[in-house]
Amino acid sequence: MSDEQEKQILHELKKMNAKLDEMSNKNQGLSTPVKIIALFIGFTVLGPLCAYLFEAVSELF
């Protein structure tokens, strides 16, 4: 392979590596405000729903 081809391949590999690094940095998870909203929804919606279901099941037995 000529030096020009090797340089071109190296350049393309560096571009691909930069894109992969950029993609991995974007996948950081949920932010703090979203976590707080999810916690609030959990207490206000899922908590009473679970209590209601527990009460309904306990009445059967």
Backbone bond lengths (Angstrom), bond angles and torsions (degrees), N, CA, C in turn:
res aa  C-N    CA-C-N  psi(-1)  N-CA   C-N-CA  omega(-1)  CA-C   N-CA-C  phi
1 M - - - 1.445 - - 1.524 109.25 -
2 S 1.268 114.83 144.80 1.452 118.42 -179.67 1.527 110.23 -82.31
3 D 1.298 114.40 163.60 1.463 119.78 179.54 1.525 111.02 -62.54
4 E 1.301 117.54 -35.62 1.467 120.99 -179.76 1.532 110.73 -63.88
5 Q 1.318 117.02 -42.37 1.462 120.55 178.43 1.525 111.02 -66.09
6 E 1.320 116.49 -41.30 1.464 119.95 178.85 1.526 111.25 -63.41
7 K 1.321 116.52 -40.57 1.461 120.12 177.60 1.522 111.08 -64.99
8 Q 1.319 116.61 -39.48 1.461 120.47 179.28 1.535 110.44 -66.10
9 I 1.317 117.23 -43.08 1.467 120.97 178.20 1.528 110.00 -63.50
10 L 1.318 117.21 -43.02 1.459 121.27 178.80 1.526 110.69 -61.82
11 H 1.312 116.17 -41.76 1.471 120.73 178.92 1.526 110.54 -63.14
12 E 1.327 117.78 -44.07 1.463 121.58 178.98 1.529 111.11 -64.92
13 L 1.325 117.21 -39.92 1.466 120.24 177.81 1.525 111.49 -64.70
14 K 1.320 116.85 -38.20 1.459 120.08 177.48 1.525 111.09 -65.57
15 K 1.337 117.12 -38.95 1.462 120.30 177.26 1.521 110.96 -64.72
16 M 1.338 116.60 -42.58 1.463 120.25 178.84 1.523 110.78 -64.24
17 N 1.318 117.05 -40.63 1.458 121.36 178.94 1.528 110.78 -63.77
18 A 1.325 117.16 -40.69 1.464 120.68 178.23 1.523 110.87 -63.85
19 K 1.335 117.17 -40.24 1.464 120.32 178.12 1.521 111.25 -65.60
20 L 1.327 117.19 -40.20 1.465 120.66 177.48 1.523 111.38 -64.48
21 D 1.321 117.24 -40.72 1.464 120.63 177.44 1.522 110.77 -63.04
22 E 1.324 116.41 -40.89 1.466 120.89 179.00 1.525 110.85 -64.51
23 M 1.319 117.03 -41.38 1.462 120.76 179.41 1.525 110.98 -66.68
24 S 1.314 118.71 -39.25 1.462 120.90 -178.49 1.522 111.00 -71.31
25 N 1.324 118.09 -28.86 1.459 120.64 178.44 1.520 111.93 -73.97
26 K 1.322 118.13 -27.37 1.460 121.43 -179.82 1.518 111.57 -72.55
27 N 1.314 118.39 -26.80 1.456 122.56 -175.78 1.530 109.45 -88.28
28 Q 1.334 116.66 71.96 1.457 120.71 -175.06 1.520 112.39 -104.14
29 G 1.313 119.61 -6.23 1.454 121.01 179.53 1.517 111.98 98.59
30 L 1.314 114.65 -167.81 1.451 120.60 -177.12 1.522 110.95 -78.99
31 S 1.324 115.25 144.86 1.453 119.75 176.46 1.524 109.87 -80.41
32 T 1.303 116.76 168.12 1.467 121.54 -177.45 1.522 112.67 -62.28
33 P 1.334 121.13 -44.28 1.467 118.94 178.38 1.531 112.97 -60.98
34 V 1.305 117.12 -36.70 1.467 120.14 179.14 1.529 109.66 -67.59
35 K 1.317 117.60 -37.51 1.466 120.90 177.46 1.519 110.61 -64.19
36 I 1.330 116.97 -39.94 1.464 120.69 179.38 1.524 110.33 -65.75
37 I 1.321 117.30 -41.94 1.466 121.03 177.90 1.521 110.36 -63.45
38 A 1.317 117.28 -41.96 1.467 120.61 179.06 1.529 110.49 -64.13
39 L 1.308 117.87 -39.42 1.459 121.60 177.47 1.526 110.81 -64.40
40 F 1.321 116.64 -42.75 1.465 121.56 178.54 1.530 110.66 -62.27
41 I 1.310 117.37 -44.73 1.465 120.98 178.60 1.528 109.69 -64.64
42 G 1.295 116.79 -37.87 1.459 120.13 178.65 1.514 112.19 -60.85
43 F 1.325 117.25 -43.60 1.461 119.92 -179.27 1.527 112.22 -74.01
44 T 1.334 117.36 -37.79 1.465 119.27 -173.61 1.523 113.51 -85.49
45 V 1.312 118.33 -26.26 1.466 120.81 -176.70 1.527 111.17 -109.42
46 L 1.306 116.49 -55.19 1.462 119.52 -173.92 1.523 112.86 -73.72
47 G 1.318 118.01 -33.40 1.453 121.01 179.42 1.523 112.39 -60.93
48 P 1.332 118.41 -56.66 1.466 119.26 177.67 1.529 113.44 -62.60
49 L 1.315 117.69 -34.06 1.460 120.43 178.30 1.532 110.39 -63.96
50 C 1.315 116.71 -44.17 1.470 119.81 177.98 1.525 111.07 -64.70
51 A 1.344 117.11 -39.23 1.470 120.23 178.28 1.521 110.53 -63.82
52 Y 1.336 117.00 -41.26 1.462 121.02 178.77 1.526 110.68 -63.72
53 L 1.312 117.22 -44.91 1.461 120.59 179.72 1.529 111.13 -64.78
54 F 1.323 117.15 -39.42 1.467 120.42 177.79 1.534 110.55 -63.07
55 E 1.334 115.99 -41.58 1.462 120.56 178.69 1.524 110.97 -64.80
56 A 1.328 117.09 -42.56 1.465 121.16 -179.85 1.525 110.86 -64.40
57 V 1.303 117.25 -40.39 1.470 120.52 -179.76 1.534 109.99 -70.91
58 S 1.333 117.54 -38.95 1.467 119.60 -178.74 1.519 111.77 -68.18
59 E 1.337 118.79 -26.10 1.469 121.47 177.04 1.519 111.01 -71.37
60 L 1.315 117.93 -24.89 1.457 120.84 -179.94 1.506 111.83 -72.61
61 F 1.317 117.92 -25.28 1.470 120.65 -175.78 1.495 111.62 -108.82
